[in-house]
């Protein structure tokens, strides 16, 4: 098959990522397994600024103190980040100069992850914190119901990144009577709070995969941060929504997952959609 064919890899995503050439992707979206159900025990580590020694990150940054401070708070999160961090390092390497990372996280993890991504990518590379809000499923009566996920957006180069809001699907005005009929017809550009329903259990989009994300959310990400013909990577492929949205928008995609159920779902989904894919 030609080099620009869509691909789905079955296996450990870290090994696959390390085999790929640097600066080969315009957009990386990942929705890693959420680290839920943890117990928290506050650590006693002290914080001092380090100028040398410890672990050297990208651009020569030393961030041992940042990692020690955050990770000492929660041992289970430390294990989670030990899993995720090397994969994010590879994501940084794979992004080209205009590229963007979208990291989709449960609300329990986003505040930890932002501190660590600031160290890994650089605070000047932080672009947005997107709140994906939805209203579906059970609702707690002893606290405010948790009905959102967080998507952290980081760019490879803060002076060169690509972003094109004019291509993004618009959404209805919440108060259409306050704007002109022309604006109502056109719709408004989304902000950093996205109101979008989850995948309906009975809808046509449903694949049966438990963590499936809506096409509309991925369409918006891909429209804004990539161009037709660009390469999009998702190394927690899941149900294949990133690939389906990328193919619809004329982008090449590379997906990875080590769950046989995920591969089976993607094979069926892409086959039904008529999307040409090489399974590796």
C-alpha positions in Angstrom: 0.0 0.0 0.0 1.1 3.6 -0.5 2.8 5.5 2.3 -0.2 7.8 2.8 -2.7 5.0 3.5 -4.8 5.0 6.7 -3.4 2.5 9.2 -4.6 0.8 12.4 -1.9 -0.9 14.5 -2.7 -3.7 17.0 -0.3 -3.7 19.9 1.6 -1.6 22.5 1.2 2.0 21.4 4.6 3.1 22.8 6.5 0.6 20.6 4.5 1.8 17.6 5.1 5.5 18.3 8.8 4.9 18.7 8.9 3.4 15.2 7.4 6.4 13.5 9.4 9.3 12.1 9.7 12.6 14.0 7.5 15.6 13.0 5.2 13.3 10.9 1.8 14.4 12.4 -0.1 17.6 12.3 -2.7 16.6 14.9 -2.7 14.1 17.8 -5.9 13.4 19.7 -5.8 10.9 22.6 -8.5 9.7 25.0 -6.5 7.5 27.4 -8.1 5.3 30.0 -9.2 7.5 32.9 -7.5 6.8 36.2 -10.7 6.7 38.3 -11.4 5.2 41.7 -8.1 6.3 43.3 -7.6 7.1 47.0 -5.6 10.2 47.8 -2.8 10.5 50.4 -1.0 13.8 50.7 2.8 13.6 50.5 5.3 15.5 52.4 7.8 16.4 49.7 9.1 20.0 49.7 9.6 22.1 46.6 12.8 23.8 45.5 13.5 25.2 42.1 16.1 23.2 40.2 18.4 24.7 37.6 20.4 21.5 36.9 20.3 17.8 37.5 17.3 15.7 37.7 15.4 14.8 34.5 15.9 17.1 31.5 12.8 17.6 29.4 12.2 19.1 26.1 14.0 22.4 25.3 16.4 21.6 28.1 13.9 22.1 30.9 14.5 20.5 34.3 11.3 19.5 35.8 12.1 17.0 38.4 10.7 19.2 41.1 7.4 19.7 39.3 7.0 16.0 38.9 8.0 15.1 42.4 5.7 17.7 43.9 2.6 16.5 41.9 3.3 12.8 42.0 4.0 12.7 45.7 0.4 13.7 46.3 -1.0 10.5 44.9 0.8 7.2 44.4 -1.8 5.8 42.1 -1.6 8.9 39.9 2.2 8.5 39.8 1.7 5.0 38.3 -0.8 6.4 35.8 1.5 9.2 34.8 4.5 6.8 34.6 2.4 5.0 32.0 1.2 8.1 30.1 4.3 10.4 30.2 6.6 8.5 27.8 3.7 8.3 25.3 3.2 12.1 25.6 7.0 12.5 25.0 6.6 10.6 21.8 3.6 12.7 20.9 5.7 15.8 21.2 8.4 14.3 19.0 5.9 13.2 16.4 4.1 16.6 16.1 5.4 18.9 13.3 6.1 22.6 13.9 2.5 23.6 13.2 1.0 20.6 15.1 -1.4 20.4 18.1 -2.0 17.8 20.8 -5.5 17.3 22.2 -5.5 15.3 25.5 -9.0 14.2 26.5 -9.2 13.5 30.3 -11.7 12.9 33.1 -12.2 15.8 35.4 -10.4 13.9 38.1 -7.1 14.0 36.2 -7.0 17.3 34.2 -5.6 19.5 37.0 -2.7 17.1 37.5 -2.1 16.7 33.8 -1.9 20.4 33.1 0.9 20.9 35.6 2.9 18.1 34.0 2.1 19.1 30.4 3.3 22.6 31.2 6.6 21.0 32.1 6.7 18.6 29.2 5.6 21.0 26.4 6.2 24.4 28.1 3.6 26.8 29.6 3.8 29.0 26.5 2.6 26.0 24.4 -0.7 25.7 26.3 -3.5 26.9 24.0 -6.8 26.0 25.6 -8.7 24.0 28.2 -11.8 22.8 26.5 -14.8 21.8 28.6 -17.0 19.2 26.8 -20.3 19.4 28.6 -23.2 17.0 28.2 -26.4 16.1 30.0 -27.1 12.4 29.8 -27.3 9.5 32.3 -27.8 9.4 36.0 -27.7 12.5 38.2 -26.4 12.6 41.8 -28.6 14.3 44.4 -25.9 14.8 47.0 -23.6 16.9 44.9 -23.5 18.8 41.6 -23.8 16.1 38.9 -20.5 15.6 37.0 -21.4 16.1 33.4 -18.3 17.2 31.6 -14.9 16.1 30.4 -11.8 18.2 29.9 -9.7 18.4 26.8 -6.2 20.1 27.2 -4.8 21.6 24.1 -1.1 22.1 23.6 0.8 23.2 20.5 4.3 22.2 19.4 5.4 25.8 18.6 3.4 28.7 20.0 4.4 31.0 17.1 3.8 28.6 14.2 0.8 26.4 15.1 -2.1 26.0 12.7 -5.6 26.9 13.8 -8.5 27.7 11.4 -11.8 28.5 13.2 -13.5 29.4 9.9 -13.7 25.6 9.0 -15.3 24.6 12.3 -18.9 23.4 12.4 -20.9 26.2 13.9 -23.5 25.8 16.7 -26.9 27.4 17.4 -27.1 30.7 19.3 -28.5 30.1 22.8 -30.5 33.4 22.6 -31.3 33.7 18.9 -33.6 36.6 19.5 -30.7 38.8 20.5 -28.9 38.5 17.1 -29.8 39.1 13.5 -31.6 36.5 11.4 -28.5 36.2 9.2 -26.4 35.3 12.3 -29.0 32.8 13.5 -28.9 31.1 10.1 -25.1 31.0 10.0 -24.7 29.9 13.7 -21.9 31.0 16.1 -18.4 29.9 16.5 -17.9 27.6 19.4 -16.1 28.9 22.5 -14.0 26.7 24.9 -17.2 25.2 26.3 -18.7 22.7 24.0 -22.3 21.5 24.6 -22.6 18.2 22.7 -24.5 15.1 23.6 -22.8 11.8 24.2 -23.3 9.0 21.7 -26.8 7.8 22.1 -27.2 4.2 23.2 -29.8 3.7 20.5 -28.4 6.1 17.8 -27.0 5.1 14.4 -23.5 6.3 15.5 -23.3 3.7 18.3 -20.8 1.0 17.8 -21.2 -0.7 21.2 -17.7 0.2 22.4 -18.0 1.5 25.9 -15.8 4.7 25.7 -17.0 5.8 22.2 -16.8 9.6 21.7 -19.2 11.5 19.4 -18.2 12.2 15.8 -19.1 15.9 16.3 -16.5 16.5 18.9 -13.7 14.9 16.8 -14.9 16.7 13.7 -14.5 20.1 15.4 -11.0 19.2 16.6 -9.8 18.0 13.2 -11.4 20.9 11.3 -9.7 23.5 13.5 -6.2 22.1 13.8 -5.5 20.3 10.6 -5.8 20.7 6.8 -7.1 18.2 4.2 -4.3 15.8 3.5 -2.7 16.1 6.9 -1.9 13.2 9.2 -4.0 12.7 12.4 -2.8 10.2 15.1 -4.8 8.6 17.9 -2.9 6.0 19.8 -5.8 5.0 22.1 -7.9 4.2 19.1 -10.9 2.8 20.9 -14.0 2.7 18.6 -12.2 4.5 15.8 -14.1 7.8 16.0 -10.9 9.8 15.2 -10.4 7.8 12.1 -14.0 8.0 11.0 -14.0 11.8 11.4 -10.5 12.2 9.8 -11.6 10.2 6.7 -14.8 12.2 6.4 -12.7 15.4 6.4 -10.1 14.1 3.9 -7.3 13.6 6.4 -5.0 10.5 6.7 -5.2 8.7 10.1 -3.0 6.4 12.1 -4.7 4.6 15.0 -3.3 2.2 17.6 -4.9 0.0 20.2 -4.0 -3.1 22.1 -7.5 -4.2 22.8 -8.7 -7.0 20.4 -12.3 -5.7 20.9 -11.3 -2.3 19.7 -9.6 -3.7 16.6 -12.7 -5.7 15.8 -15.0 -2.7 16.3 -12.8 -0.5 14.0 -12.6 -3.2 11.3 -16.4 -3.4 11.2 -16.9 0.3 11.4 -14.5 1.3 8.7 -15.7 -1.6 6.5 -19.3 -0.4 6.8 -18.2 3.2 6.0 -16.1 2.1 3.0 -12.9 3.6 4.4 -9.7 2.0 3.1 -7.5 1.0 6.0 -4.4 -1.2 6.4 -4.5 -3.2 9.6 -1.1 -3.9 11.0 
